[in-house]
Amino acid sequence: MARFLVDGMNVIGARPDGWWRDRDGAVRRLHAGLTALADTGDDTFVMVLDGRPLPDLPEHDGPVAVRYARRAGADAADDRIVELVGADADRALMVVVTADRGLRERLAVLGTAAVGPRVLWARLDAVKP
């Protein structure tokens, strides 16, 4: 069982599929994909997002938990990811999905591995919700 923290907008932004025309829709599609992926095995996911919480996708726990940045501005979601990793007693078992070099450096100090968005997109494409 793996526990993944997903840098949501970083992962969404890694695939130029027009997501910028419907950011909220892109967030919902990523959540649906992660839910389908979670349903196929024992992996769990925490999707961390920037911006205002979506009314139909509030913070919640479960196989695909959702968390939002606690503030606006640069690196807000990164700070929330570092907070979540730092508060976890088993952080060495976590994997963060991000292409953000600065965030990866912060995670290395905490002993947490990171993989790029392509790794997750390949898995999501294999299950297509």
Summary of the structure (lengths in Angstrom):
residues: 129
radius of gyration: 13.5
end to end distance: 20.7
largest distance: 38.9
contacts: 378
relative contact order: 0.21
helix: 48%
strand: 20%
